[in-house]
Amino acid sequence: MNIANLLSVLHLVLLPFLLYFVWIREPLFTLLAIAILLLSVLMDMAGKLMRRKKMSASFLHPFSDKIVVLALLFVFVLQGIFSGVILGIFLLRDIIISMIRMNASRDDVVIPGEWYGKMITVLQFILVFMILAKTVFLPLQGALAFVISIFTAAALVLGVVSVAHYGYVYVKGLRTRKQLGTIVEKEPMIILANKRSGGYRDKYRRHLLKIFATRRNASIHYLSGKNIFHRIEKKIGKTKHVIIAGGDGSFEAALNNRVLQERSLGFFPLGTGNAFYSYFYKGKRFEYLRSRFKFRETLLDVVEVEWEKGKRNTLFLSAGVDGEVVHAITRKERHSFPDYFSAAAKVAFGKNMQYDLTCTVDGHKYHWENAINLILGKVSYIGFGMRSLLGEIKEDDDTILGMACVNTHAPFFNKALRVWAIFLTQLGLAKAPLISLRGKEFMVESKKPFPIQAGGEFLGYSKWMRVKVKRKQKVLLI
């Protein structure tokens, strides 16, 4: 464990002692509490300085400050020396900001920076120091009470302003989002429906598919067999716009078909995970049934992943725990969310998953001794509408976005950290243990084979993989 990580651990280890000394409410113990709190702040500052020197970040750091200050304020509320209403407002502010961030992440609106949160935490720390000092330095109680009211008001005002500003940035982002590509007029369209997709078994889903076809004036061709796109040119003829009705795997198969690569591809959700539904329709329920909206045609970078056993075109892939989860799914075809959840639980309670990876991004080398997962791609969603990549993704800029989940502590935390990492991406926060990456070519190497999955399909184990943008694909989306 490096020094920065050790300081982050001590920052939280000292908290129980700090709370106990504050609870006693005796001058000597209060002075000890002030000393411990001051030491905690100094350790936090030292940790930040070390991280600026490119030392690995601890996953404890992003929320340790918040835990310390809110825990102390809660004790003050129990002691009757701080307002429970004000603490409730602080908590409500954090909840509202989290909800705004979740919606912004889902809608591809980037909310930059966290200046407000950091400043509010600083004000709360000062507030805590002043409250502790007030209980010790009795002659200064009047002056300290005035200072406490000033900092409390400042924290409240900043909290209200931050909520208003985050909301404004989110709404403005929605209104000013650049419309991609060009509008597709009423041209001939064909739907290729995969009978082997999980949603095809659902009578209601098939009913929605027929409604979609009717409103789009498109014919449906049902496909079956192991190679669903065998001799597909006879079915689609010269039709330029083709809708793939299936799951993520069906669309990925289309990306790897020579004939369909020359067409403009759209998507109808007939699968289980439907990461592509979240991308093509921005996760809006039944949006695809509205006949009044028109598709927009744009170019999308298609990524090529090369590994020991071959090459494949894809829009998203991952190496690490996510690959193990896909590998653990017992029903490879027509699996549902319960199947995915069962596989995830099997991996979570199985052996420790840690990978010693060297990742080279456009010549810049990273080495992670305890990498949990690495996601790369052009689509910011991965299964069941869960956000996986952060930052602005431009469809055809020839660059790939990446997100590594790296634990700088003991492997014991790995499984819980994967869940925490998913939560952070839903909030649009690239904090430890997440490392945000961007580049034109990724080279991933390891002494031991690591699992790879692309588009929800397990590709196998490999000691290396190379990922780069291979070509452009015309796609239809909202």
C-alpha positions as a printed Julia matrix, in Angstrom:
478×3 Matrix{Float64}:
   0.0     0.0     0.0
   1.48    3.36   -1.02
   1.59    6.35    1.34
  -1.36    8.14   -0.3
  -3.55    5.06    0.22
  -2.36    4.68    3.82
  -3.31    8.3     4.56
  -6.78    7.73    3.08
  -7.27    4.68    5.32
  -6.08    6.54    8.43
  -8.44    9.38    7.54
 -11.38    7.02    8.17
  -9.76    4.94   10.93
  -9.53    8.07   13.08
 -13.24    8.81   12.65
 -14.58    6.5    15.45
 -12.13    8.05   17.94
 -13.1    11.51   16.75
 -16.81   10.79   17.19
 -16.26    9.28   20.64
 -14.28   12.28   21.91
 -16.91   14.67   20.56
 -19.71   12.66   22.19
 -18.04   12.83   25.64
 -18.37   16.65   25.57
 -15.56   17.3    28.04
 -12.98   20.06   27.41
  -9.98   17.73   27.31
 -11.68   15.26   24.95
 -12.95   18.13   22.8
  -9.39   19.43   22.45
  -8.3    15.92   21.47
 -11.12   15.85   18.91
  -9.94   19.18   17.46
  -6.37   17.81   17.26
  -7.51   14.6    15.55
  -9.7    16.54   13.11
  -6.8    18.86   12.31
  -4.52   15.85   11.8
  -7.15   14.28    9.55
  -7.35   17.43    7.42
  -3.55   17.63    7.15
  -3.39   13.97    6.06
  -6.06   14.65    3.45
  -4.05   17.6     2.11
  -0.89   15.48    2.02
  -2.76   12.77    0.12
  -3.93   15.3    -2.47
  -0.36   16.57   -2.96
   0.86   13.01   -3.54
  -1.9    12.34   -6.07
  -0.84   15.44   -7.98
   2.54   13.75   -8.32
   0.8    10.95  -10.29
   0.58    8.53   -7.4
  -2.35    6.11   -7.63
  -5.6     7.36   -6.14
  -7.46    5.57   -3.35
 -11.15    4.77   -3.78
 -11.65    5.93   -0.18
 -10.73    9.51   -0.92
 -13.76   10.67   -2.97
 -16.19   10.23   -0.09
 -14.03   10.17    3.07
 -14.26   13.96    3.59
 -18.03   13.9     3.21
 -18.42   10.99    5.65
 -16.29   12.69    8.32
 -18.04   16.06    8.19
 -21.61   14.68    7.97
 -20.97   12.19   10.79
 -19.76   15.0    13.06
 -22.7    17.24   12.19
 -25.06   14.34   12.95
 -23.48   13.94   16.4
 -23.95   17.68   16.97
 -27.63   17.3    16.05
 -28.0    14.46   18.59
 -26.38   16.69   21.2
 -28.76   19.53   20.4
 -26.03   22.0    19.39
 -26.74   21.98   15.64
 -29.96   22.18   13.65
 -31.33   18.93   12.3
 -33.22   20.89    9.66
 -30.0    22.41    8.31
 -28.31   18.99    8.24
 -31.36   17.7     6.39
 -30.98   20.5     3.83
 -27.31   19.54    3.33
 -28.33   15.92    2.72
 -31.22   16.93    0.45
 -28.85   19.03   -1.62
 -26.58   16.01   -2.16
 -29.57   13.83   -3.15
 -30.9    16.39   -5.65
 -27.45   16.88   -7.2
 -27.09   13.08   -7.52
 -30.48   12.86   -9.29
 -29.53   15.65  -11.7
 -26.22   13.95  -12.42
 -27.94   10.6   -13.04
 -30.35   12.15  -15.53
 -27.53   14.09  -17.21
 -25.42   10.93  -17.52
 -28.36    9.05  -19.05
 -29.05   11.87  -21.52
 -25.4    12.34  -22.58
 -25.17   15.79  -21.01
 -21.74   16.48  -19.5
 -21.79   18.49  -16.24
 -18.17   19.55  -15.72
 -16.38   20.0   -12.43
 -17.35   19.58   -8.79
 -16.3    22.98   -7.47
 -19.53   23.48   -5.54
 -19.3    20.19   -3.66
 -15.69   20.76   -2.66
 -16.35   24.3    -1.49
 -19.39   23.25    0.54
 -17.34   20.51    2.21
 -14.65   23.06    3.12
 -17.29   25.36    4.65
 -18.74   22.42    6.58
 -15.29   21.53    7.95
 -14.79   25.11    9.14
 -18.27   24.95   10.67
 -17.34   21.81   12.59
 -14.12   23.41   13.88
 -16.07   26.47   15.05
 -18.7    24.36   16.85
 -16.0    22.37   18.66
 -14.13   25.56   19.57
 -17.34   27.09   20.95
 -17.7    24.24   23.47
 -14.12   24.76   24.73
 -13.4    28.48   24.58
 -16.31   29.76   26.65
 -15.3    33.49   26.63
 -15.49   33.46   22.84
 -18.9    31.81   22.58
 -20.67   34.96   21.39
 -18.18   35.71   18.65
 -17.95   32.07   17.6
 -21.76   31.77   17.48
 -21.81   34.7    15.03
 -19.06   33.09   12.91
 -20.95   29.78   12.94
 -24.11   31.49   11.69
 -22.12   33.17    8.89
 -20.55   29.92    7.66
 -23.83   28.03    8.02
 -25.59   30.65    5.89
 -22.76   30.56    3.33
 -22.98   26.77    3.05
 -26.77   26.92    2.67
 -26.64   29.67    0.03
 -23.93   27.86   -1.91
 -25.98   24.66   -1.71
 -29.05   26.35   -3.18
 -26.97   28.07   -5.87
 -25.29   24.76   -6.79
 -28.64   22.99   -7.22
 -29.94   25.84   -9.41
 -26.73   25.92  -11.47
 -26.57   22.15  -11.98
 -30.21   22.17  -13.05
 -29.56   25.07  -15.44
 -26.53   23.34  -17.0
 -28.53   20.13  -17.42
 -31.54   21.8   -19.07
 -29.3    23.95  -21.27
 -27.37   20.84  -22.3
 -30.6    19.14  -23.34
 -31.68   22.15  -25.41
 -28.36   22.77  -27.1
 -27.41   19.19  -27.91
 -26.14   19.03  -31.45
 -28.43   17.12  -33.79
 -26.43   14.39  -35.43
 -26.37   13.62  -39.13
 -29.18   14.32  -41.56
 -32.89   13.55  -41.4
 -33.93   10.42  -43.27
 -37.0    11.0   -45.42
 -39.56    8.29  -46.13
 -37.41    5.82  -47.99
 -37.79    2.03  -48.28
 -36.87    0.24  -45.06
 -36.5    -3.43  -44.2
 -36.57   -5.02  -40.75
 -34.45   -8.12  -40.07
 -35.82   -9.84  -36.95
 -33.72  -12.44  -35.17
 -35.95  -15.28  -33.93
 -33.19  -16.39  -31.57
 -33.26  -13.11  -29.62
 -34.58  -13.24  -26.06
 -37.43  -10.8   -26.71
 -38.82  -12.78  -29.63
 -40.37  -15.27  -27.2
 -42.47  -12.45  -25.75
 -45.77  -12.1   -27.63
 -46.09   -8.45  -26.58
 -42.61   -7.61  -27.9
 -43.5    -9.2   -31.24
 -46.71   -7.13  -31.24
 -44.67   -3.94  -30.74
 -42.4    -4.97  -33.6
 -45.41   -5.24  -35.91
 -46.64   -1.81  -34.82
 -43.2    -0.38  -35.54
 -43.16   -2.01  -38.98
 -46.64   -0.7   -39.8
 -45.84    2.88  -38.78
 -42.57    2.77  -40.72
 -44.18    1.08  -43.71
 -41.43   -1.54  -43.53
 -41.5    -5.25  -44.26
 -40.27   -7.78  -41.68
 -37.98  -10.66  -42.55
 -37.64  -13.22  -39.76
 -34.2   -14.82  -39.52
 -33.16  -18.04  -37.83
 -30.32  -20.51  -37.85
 -26.78  -20.21  -36.55
 -25.7   -17.8   -39.28
 -28.72  -15.49  -39.33
 -27.35  -13.27  -42.09
 -26.47  -16.06  -44.54
 -27.28  -14.87  -48.1
 -28.89  -11.77  -46.66
 -28.36   -9.83  -49.91
 -31.27  -11.75  -51.49
 -33.65  -10.5   -48.75
 -32.63   -6.85  -48.67
 -31.82   -6.3   -52.33
 -30.76   -2.7   -52.88
 -32.57   -1.33  -49.81
 -30.31    1.19  -48.08
 -31.97    1.36  -44.64
 -32.03   -1.83  -42.58
 -33.38   -2.17  -39.03
 -31.88   -4.98  -36.94
 -34.54   -6.31  -34.55
 -32.75   -8.27  -31.89
 -30.33   -7.87  -29.02
 -26.85   -6.4   -28.8
 -25.4    -9.6   -30.26
 -27.66   -9.38  -33.32
 -26.5    -5.84  -34.07
 -22.86   -6.78  -33.52
 -23.29   -9.67  -35.97
 -24.62   -7.17  -38.52
 -21.53   -5.0   -38.01
 -19.41   -8.0   -38.98
 -21.41   -8.84  -42.12
 -19.89   -7.55  -45.35
 -23.23   -6.86  -47.06
 -24.76   -5.03  -44.1
 -21.63   -2.94  -43.61
 -22.61   -1.15  -46.83
 -26.11   -0.3   -45.53
 -27.41    2.21  -43.0
 -28.28    0.22  -39.86
 -30.93    0.97  -37.27
 -32.03   -0.97  -34.2
 -35.24   -2.35  -32.71
 -34.96   -3.73  -29.14
 -35.82   -7.41  -29.24
 -33.07   -8.64  -26.94
 -32.39   -8.7   -23.2
 -29.53   -6.31  -22.39
 -30.12   -3.77  -25.14
 -27.17   -1.47  -24.65
 -27.81   -0.41  -28.23
 -31.39    0.54  -27.41
 -30.04    2.95  -24.78
 -27.74    4.42  -27.43
 -30.0     4.58  -30.49
 -33.08    5.77  -28.6
 -31.39    7.38  -25.56
 -33.25    4.97  -23.29
 -36.65    6.6   -23.9
 -39.4     4.06  -23.33
 -41.3     3.14  -26.53
 -39.76    6.12  -28.37
 -39.34    3.89  -31.4
 -43.15    3.57  -31.73
 -43.69    7.27  -32.4
 -44.39    7.55  -36.1
 -43.98   11.34  -36.07
 -40.22   11.3   -35.38
 -37.77   10.76  -38.2
 -34.54    8.83  -38.0
 -31.3    10.7   -38.42
 -28.49    9.12  -40.39
 -24.93    9.63  -39.21
 -21.52    8.01  -39.4
 -20.34    6.0   -36.42
 -16.81    4.72  -35.8
 -16.62    0.93  -35.63
 -13.91   -0.48  -33.41
 -11.78   -3.5   -34.25
 -10.55   -5.69  -31.42
  -7.7    -8.07  -32.23
  -6.61  -10.78  -29.81
  -4.79  -14.12  -29.86
  -7.63  -15.95  -31.62
  -8.79  -13.43  -34.19
 -10.37  -10.08  -34.98
 -13.86   -8.66  -34.58
 -15.77   -5.46  -35.31
 -17.61   -4.07  -32.3
 -18.96   -0.9   -30.67
 -18.01   -1.76  -27.08
 -15.9    -4.35  -25.32
 -14.41   -5.03  -21.92
 -11.57   -6.97  -20.37
 -11.79   -8.24  -16.81
 -14.69   -8.99  -14.5
 -17.39   -8.07  -17.03
 -15.95  -10.69  -19.36
 -16.12  -13.28  -16.57
 -19.79  -12.42  -15.97
 -20.68  -12.91  -19.64
 -18.7   -16.17  -19.64
 -20.6   -17.39  -16.56
 -24.05  -16.97  -18.16
 -25.33  -20.52  -18.52
 -27.89  -19.83  -21.23
 -25.79  -18.24  -23.95
 -28.81  -17.73  -26.19
 -31.99  -15.94  -25.14
 -30.7   -15.15  -21.69
 -32.66  -12.7   -19.57
 -31.82  -10.23  -16.82
 -32.2   -12.94  -14.11
 -29.62  -15.01  -16.03
 -27.25  -12.05  -16.11
 -27.85  -11.29  -12.42
 -27.26  -14.94  -11.51
 -23.98  -14.96  -13.45
 -22.89  -11.71  -11.77
 -23.65  -13.2    -8.34
 -21.71  -16.35   -9.24
 -18.67  -14.27  -10.15
 -19.1   -12.03   -7.09
 -19.04  -14.96   -4.69
 -16.42  -16.9    -6.62
 -12.67  -16.53   -6.74
 -10.97  -13.13   -6.55
 -10.8   -11.38   -9.89
  -7.71   -9.21  -10.33
  -5.66   -8.58  -13.41
  -2.15   -7.21  -13.76
  -2.56   -5.16  -16.94
  -0.3    -2.93  -18.98
  -2.35   -0.57  -21.13
  -0.67    1.57  -23.78
  -2.81    4.42  -25.14
  -1.27    6.18  -28.17
   2.2     5.48  -26.81
   1.41    6.48  -23.2
   1.82    3.46  -20.93
  -0.2     2.65  -17.78
   0.49   -0.28  -15.49
  -2.19   -1.5   -13.08
  -1.31   -4.24  -10.61
  -4.91   -4.75   -9.53
  -7.18   -3.85  -12.41
 -10.77   -5.03  -11.99
 -12.17   -4.09  -15.37
 -11.42   -2.12  -18.52
 -14.18   -0.93  -20.87
 -13.46    0.49  -24.34
 -15.81    1.61  -27.08
 -17.87    4.14  -28.98
 -21.18    3.44  -27.21
 -21.44    4.73  -23.66
 -23.82    2.02  -22.43
 -23.2    -1.62  -21.64
 -26.16   -3.91  -21.03
 -29.54   -3.02  -19.49
 -29.03    0.7   -20.06
 -26.2     0.98  -17.54
 -23.79    3.82  -18.27
 -20.21    2.58  -18.66
 -18.15    5.35  -20.26
 -17.88    8.98  -19.18
 -17.12   12.12  -21.1
 -18.26   13.37  -24.48
 -18.26   10.75  -27.21
 -18.13   12.05  -30.77
 -19.48    9.51  -33.21
 -16.85    9.75  -35.95
 -13.74   11.4   -34.49
 -11.58    8.25  -34.85
 -10.99    8.08  -31.09
 -12.01    5.48  -28.52
 -13.2     6.23  -25.0
 -12.05    4.03  -22.14
 -12.8     3.5   -18.47
 -10.54    1.43  -16.23
 -11.53    0.33  -12.74
  -8.36    0.01  -10.67
  -8.1    -0.86   -6.97
  -5.01    0.46   -5.2
  -5.92   -1.39   -2.0
  -6.24   -5.11   -1.17
  -8.05   -7.38   -3.7
 -10.6    -8.06   -0.94
 -12.41   -4.88   -2.05
 -12.5    -5.74   -5.77
 -16.04   -7.08   -6.05
 -17.62   -4.31   -4.02
 -15.61   -1.75   -5.99
 -17.04   -3.0    -9.31
 -20.52   -2.21   -7.97
 -19.31    1.17   -6.67
 -17.77    1.91  -10.08
 -21.12    1.27  -11.8
 -22.77    3.68   -9.36
 -20.16    6.37  -10.09
 -20.7     6.08  -13.85
 -24.45    6.52  -13.35
 -23.62    9.8   -11.57
 -21.22   10.83  -14.32
 -18.29   10.99  -11.89
 -14.85    9.8   -12.98
 -13.51    9.36   -9.46
 -11.28    6.65   -7.99
 -11.3     3.74   -8.59
 -12.22    4.89  -12.12
  -9.6     6.1   -14.6
 -10.93    7.83  -17.72
  -9.0     7.22  -20.95
  -9.18    8.43  -24.55
  -7.06    7.56  -27.57
  -6.85    6.29  -31.13
  -5.24    2.93  -30.33
  -5.17    0.81  -27.18
  -2.78   -2.08  -26.55
  -3.54   -4.2   -23.48
  -1.07   -6.84  -22.29
  -0.77   -9.22  -19.34
   1.44  -12.13  -18.3
  -1.68  -14.13  -17.45
  -4.69  -14.49  -19.8
  -7.6   -12.17  -19.1
 -11.24  -12.56  -20.26
 -12.58  -10.48  -23.14
 -16.19   -9.8   -24.14
 -17.43   -7.7   -27.05
 -21.01   -6.61  -27.56
 -22.15   -8.93  -24.8
 -20.46  -12.01  -26.28
 -17.58  -13.82  -24.57
 -14.59  -14.03  -26.91
 -12.25  -16.03  -24.69
  -9.02  -15.48  -22.75
  -5.96  -13.75  -24.12
  -2.64  -12.29  -22.97
  -3.05   -9.3   -25.25
  -5.53   -7.33  -27.31
  -5.25   -4.38  -29.67
  -8.17   -2.0   -30.12
  -8.5     0.71  -32.75
 -11.09    2.37  -34.99
 -11.4     0.22  -38.1
 -14.02    1.91  -40.28
 -17.18    4.05  -40.43
 -20.73    2.67  -40.36
 -23.87    4.53  -41.36
 -26.43    4.24  -38.58
 -30.01    5.4   -37.93
 -30.83    6.93  -34.54
 -32.88    9.62  -32.82
